Amino acid sequence: MTSLRTSGTLLLCVPAILLTMHITAHGQQSIALHLEEGKSGAVWDLTLGPDGKTLYSCGRDSTAKSWDLTTGECIRIFKTDTPTLVTSLALDHTGTWLASGDMNGTLSVWNARSGVRYYSAPAHDRYITDILMTPDGKTIVTAGRDDRIRLWNTDDGRPIRTLEADMLWVHALAVSPDGSLLAAGGQDGKVRLWRLPDGTPEGDLGMHSRFARSLRFSGDGKFLFSSGADGHVLVWDLETRALFRELVLEDGFAHGLDLSRNEELLLVSKMNGLMEIWDWRRRLLKQKLPAPSYGTMQAIFDDAAGRIYSAHTSGAVKIWRIEDGALLLDMVGFSDGQWLSFTPDGYYDCSSFGDRYVQWRKGQELFPLERYSELFKRPAIIEDVLRGGYDPGSSIEQIIDPPTAAILAPRDGQLFAFGSEALEIVVEVEAQDSERIERIAVLLNGRQLSGDQILNQRILARTDTLLRMRFRIPVLPGRNTVEALAVNAARVRSHRCRADITVETGRSLNPSLYVLAVGSDSYAPAFPNLQFATVDAQAIADEFVRQEGGMYTRVYTKTLTDRQATRENIFQALREFPDIDAQDMLLLFFSGHGVRDRDRNGRTRYYYVPAGVTKSTLSTHAMAWDDFSREIRRLKAGRVILLLDACHSGDVSIGASNEKVASSLAGEVGIVFTSSSGNEFSYEDRSWGHGAFTRALLDGLRGKADFTGDRIVDWSELQLYVSTAVRSMTQGSQNPMVPRLEQFANFELVRVP
């Protein structure tokens, strides 16, 4: 049996969007966040998990997503097989079963926690408009534009019953709290009832003059709320079947309805972007959320947390404070699985490159958000906002123009015919603001070079606005990628300028390979035990030993497992490797649990957890990845590859996903190849004898990744094979990834025996 390695929609075409965060700098230019066209899509529906810590959204980007409401992170992606609009979501009362409906008429049911899809089936001839689960979770109810309502068995998707709605396009569904009554509203404005579970018609309650859009039962089952495109919200007394209250909205119509826990307040979300809170019994408008945004598709109360969650056609899920209507956070998911969460005053957290798709707009100028990461990327502030420990401000004093950088030499595509001599590069940086250029960082093959690795550097020109420097760096035979970026005094950086060069040599450089493999299985009771982490580590080390005398003159290996895999032993193993030269490769493999924690200064840190470490001893006994990256940077290896299977612990509140760790290490260590993306689980299975990631790595290294048949597996072949194989083995539930893959030139990795 497969087990978890617990670890760690505007309509069709969305134009470039200005997210609703407008800031005035010193009362001068308006500054806003600008979302790149086509990278996201309207959010169509929301549902809150029973624990109050997880929010689910779906929409135009062919996915449903789960969001961690303690960190603002996207936890899981639930992706359809074909591009479509995911129109509606339903979650059972245990938070285990997640059902989604889409524009193709397909019903899909997933494990809400793991992301595993149980089944998909055609449910309607056209467009599923709404979906719900009965209170006991045993039945799924769907409505479609084929004018039918269908009931399905949750466990296996078996059809139970079809109801002819006798209305045009069933738009909305609701089920009473005791599960005895089903309500539906249609395009023709009708609001109709059926008795469950047998589906006996109970007749019409009444109708709206324009189509009925949303339905909501009161918690005691005495009232049904309906909204229509006529701008009215009707409250029906289910005992008398008479109209009890009628609310006339000032403008627009209610696309979504929700009730507060005490059922005194009605939350109305409108297609014009406005949201309103009504004392529905007194027909009194109590509150308007402060500023119109893009169309609001749905909004729900979370009384326990004092928040409102809303879904918008801008592609954002917004979090508001009920008390004063203040906007706390925007969460945006992108079509490729990346995500970004940001506060009104600009602080943010994101996935490995979620900040690539958002730019600051000042006047007509656009500046990528990622260039301001040292200033504004603050995961701890996002957590504090959600915990109530930080109150977002509403303004930023200024947005500084990033500096520009250019590699003057060598030319992109240049060929060099020498051995292991150093390469001279010349970088020129120019300030675009009053901030002085502080430093230039040079990266070789995706890895930022430390002072020890740069053979020589010299300032060629220096003014208040310009810095030109020459660097001598070692390069490797074959293709090399050289990059440079500048950082000014305000910690704003330039774009990465890049030159790809090729070094040809007739000399045999006889590189060596250094392998450190680390794995831990024994974690109980602090964390769940694993099955194959130690086996995986030993197998990877053994596999590369076979390359001695072939691709590599010598292969040095060190394997640390369970109690041996301490922070001190890991660092000591790196220091005890024989002298590593610029022509050599260092390969690192880590398998086990990864977690995050906050230090005394409020900084979020990520850790690899050796066996025996508990939550209370993380800071003293676990290995912080930023400390690890400093150890790696002092080594002179020409290439470094980190194979990371250090999965999150299963406890989302402290879990550190592979992607988060990889993002924090990208550029510092070198190539980071992780077993999964986002907060996905990593799988292990007895039939594989390993975790899925390691199984695919071993198979690829032994020849299955040799797509060209030249008896050599290069980096591109291995990455492609492993990613494809793991997705296949796990039915798409686990997706290995390399942050900033485009930074790394291809190279030969192993010879196939």
Buried (B, 14 or more C-beta within 10 A) or exposed (E): EBBBBBBBBBEEEBEEBBBBBBBEBEEEBEBBBBBBEBBBBBBBBBBBBEEBBBBBBBBBBBBBBBBBBBBBBBBBBBBBEEEBBBBBBBBBEEBBBBBBBBBBBBBBBBBBBBBBBBEBBEBBEBBBBBBBBBBEBBBBBBBBBBBBBBBBEBEEBEEBBEBEBBBBBBBBBBBBEEBEBBBBBBBBBBBBBBEBBEBEEBEEBBBBEBBBBBBBBBBEBBBBBBBBBBBBBBBBBBEEBEEBBEBEBEEBBBBBBBBBEEBEBBBBBBBBBBBBBBBBBEEEBEBBBEEBBBBBBBBBBBBEBEBBBBBBBBBBBBBBBBEEBBBBBBBBBBBBBBBBBBBBBBBBBBBBBBBBBBBBBBEEEEBBBBBBBEBBBBBBBBBBBBEEEBEBEEBBEBBBBBBBBBBBEBEEEEEBEEBBEBBBBBBBBBBBBEBBBBEBBBBBBBBBBBEEBBBEBEEEEEEEBEBBBBBBBBBBBBBBBBBBBBBBBBBBBBBBBBBBBBBEBEEEBEBBBBBBBBBBBBBEEBBBBBBBBBBBBBBBBBBBEBBBEEBBBBBBBBBBBBEBBBBEBBBEBBEEBEEBBBBBBBBBBBBBBBBBBBEEEEEBBBBBBBBBBEBEEBEEBBBBBEEBBEBBBEBBBBBBBBBBBBBBBBBBEBBBBBBBBBBBBBBBBBBBBBBBBBBBBBBBBEEBBBBBBBBBBBBBBBBBBBEEEEEBBBBBBBBEBBBBBBBEBBEBBBBBBBBBEEBBBEBBBBBBE
